[in-house]
Amino acid sequence: MKSKTFIVSLSLLTVILISAFKTDIPNILNVSQRFVKIENNLYADKYETSINDYKLFLFDMKKNGKDYSNLTYDSTKWTSGIVNYQALQDYYFNDNAYINYPVVSISYDAALEFCNWLTKKYNSDSKKKYKKVVFRLPTEKEFIKAASSGSDTKKTLYPWGNTLMDSKHQKRCNFGILHQEDISYDGKTFKYNHPANSFDNSVEGINSYSPNKYGVYNIVGNVSEMIQAKNYAMGGDFLSTGYDVRITSKKEFKDKDIFVGFRVYMEILEY
């Protein structure tokens, strides 16, 4: 994969951190290229927080002598639940092939610490665009606003409309089991037909599929995204049914979960 160097208006340390983890997607420290406006003073990251983003965070914590023992990723979750992904347990967080995949299997508190870290880095930058901001997890209402692109969720089920498949019968987001309405019965073969339906599914990169009207990628499917309410996540994941990747889909999770990641939102406090 061809790498690129991204220029950001942050400290020399930031530049060093960025050069240490080169990818084709700007990392989260490049705020101008990562965040899109949702409403008024609220912006959302276009992407789910990636392994690359999280490694920058851990690297900075370690470099500054901070205790990050409670912020670590737990690889064992890939083989301890309803699925067994031995290869992902071995490689997901450590192989560069996954650097642009969403970070998962970290705690809710770790996600909050990441947001706090990003807030401090941005507000201490002398070349920042806004005087004061806070980076945080969204409320449930804010998540729905970002996912729906402002559409009426009573009329629109998904970020793109009301069908799970596009005109070529391809899934519009990363999920596991199709909604029952997309399964048809063939009276001649006596079999059920369901395009691209499989239990054997896995997580995908943070820029998979097409963004919604706000420019936000993967806000439903792929991994459920944490909200401010502790241990609750929205949007469904890569093994969810089609019904459970609706804009308003919400679930509870415990501690570290391979099906749960997070997306950072930026609130401008002072212009």
C-alpha angles and dihedrals in degrees: 000000000000112000130214135200115232121206115221134177098241137105126298088257089059091053090051091050092050094050089052092062110034119182138156091253120070109249121240094265087070091078097171092061098037106048129068129189118261101171139332106323096351123103131177130208110253088223139044110257105275134216086250091055092048093048090054087054094049091045091053092046091051093045091054094047095249122154107250099165091115093049099063129125117245112220094183092075090077091072103027103072139052091309134047116219103167093166092054091048088056100042115013100097098027107043117082089223087078099043092112095046121103117271110244138169095053125121129260089245090053090055089052091050090051090054091048091050092051091047092054093046093050097044092049093053111106091208098051119137097224125047096228133001139164125217114209149140116282128250115244090257092051092049091053090048091053094044095047096043085228095306123143104267091203087067102028121058101182135030091259101038137280106314127081095209132055126228090279092053092251122140115259093212139013110277136133114227126035123236112263090245090066093057117089131190120231109213092196099053095028089228136120116244121211123164117230094349115157142147088207097084135133144191119285138202123291093249096050121134123000125312122244123249091281090054095252119145128213096354089151123038126009095070129357111247125231120240130196093270101090116256095002124117135184139214105035129255145248093288097041124116117250088255090058097055094066120128090254097043111131133178141175120238135186124233111301117010132177090214094056131074133146144239123214123232125200122216117193110222099174129017 
